[in-house]
Amino acid sequence: MMRRRAWLAATAAALPLLPAAGRAQVTTLDMRPGAMPVKPDDSIAAGYRRSVLIRWGDRVIFDAPDWNPLQPTPQGAAAQFGWDARICALVQSPPAADGVARAVLAVAHPTVDPAMAFPDGRDRPAVAAAMQGASLLNLERQGGRWIVVDGGYQSRRLTAETLCRISGPAADTVGSTVQGLLGITGGCATPWGTLLLGEDDPAPWLTRLRNLDARFSDGLRFGWVAELDPLDPQSIPAKRTAPGRFPRGDLAAALAPDGRAVVYMTDRRAFGYLFRFVSTGPANAPDALDAGTLAVARLEGAGLTWTPLPEGAGTALNAVTAASQVAATPFDLPSGLAIDPRSGRLYMACRGNAARRPEQVDALNPRAGSSGGHIVEIVPEGGDHAGGRASASLLLLGGHPPARFGLPPGAWPDAPSTLTVDQRGRLWIGTDHAGWVGAAPDTLWGCDTQGPGRGFPLPLYGAPRGAAIGGAALSPDGQALFAVARTPGAEPGASFVNPGTRWPQFDPALPPRSTLMSVARQDGGAVGG
């Protein structure tokens, strides 16, 4: 084992000097090691191009008005791409008679910062309520490139005005319907053909919106997992209460060997938990997520044990309290989730937690006082996502590059936040420094999870200054990677009139804009090689 580690260290350190053929023997990825530069513009790896698909204010719905950032309206914002953006999932459309490849991309709009979104910095709660939520976008491949279909049939906006039904064990307590989705931070496509969207802690939004409408005085109707059919523009989201109410960071879904639905969920707090919900019946049954077992991960020995929580409305309404009572393992701000559909391995990004003390360190949270973060790899025992145990280990420690590699500062992921897995089982990691500018910009990294290059990240895309990486998704053919640069220019102390950058248009009359892009190889072929 030690000889293999020494060989890995030596070969990884030599990567910048190796010809392409030599690098290919160490890593399957075609990018080079190093740090992206901090600058007002974005950066892209050699041999790649990026194309803008949609920006804050661009229309999602066919009859959306032209974007006017100086005079925003709730009606306009409810039909346009939101101020903030984070990719949740891509759902491939069924084959069409014309042979054109199509998909629906779900993008969350978690936040709206008044200082950056509004010209005078004064909050406009009604506009902000319409800016947040989610966008479902029609994509299709035209002329060899993937594009957003302007006013596509399945394109829609979900906002604080969206009608939802409430189902599951807590419905009798909180009511059967509610108008509005608040603070969606993550989501996933499910193997049973639906889309899941996770609401964050609704308290900040409820405080902000309580004078708009009486419904925002009832916090129990927000903070759930919403499920809908992304291919049906008329589908009504169902807020599922059985998977519990807590501030979610992300979700990932799988099938148990017997066909039951399995949903993993991160509790997006410092010292947050990793939850898992397993349905009672088969995933393809109507309302399958309305009955099942909510469990929480607990580190025991060399792996994780899934500890079931008591069933009923009490647990659904207070999942974090129930988890703490069974000594669940607290993680360092658990955020992004991704499952490799080939191997069944689950990956979890922890953004870092400077508040962890030395006596609180454990095998999966190995550092005290560190904001560098890390990535955990979880392997279900026997390949059963509904089983009672899983092995777990660290794939990557974020922060400064390990000294043995001889890499410059910034040439290593720091504060990993979003994850996705491509068709070859490689992990794509997005970082998020919440606007703080350091040695490198927030970057999208590719990383092998198997073979000699396992755990060695290579940079693909660097965001403009102040922007975070808002996730990634691979096109069905693997030849395009959709990525978001979220909230560019939003550095500490920045504002609408004085941003850190005016990317992507660099027009002095326009603010910076969160932007969804397509990244592809210049010579074609699969992203990453």
Disulfide bonds with the S-S distance in Angstrom:
none
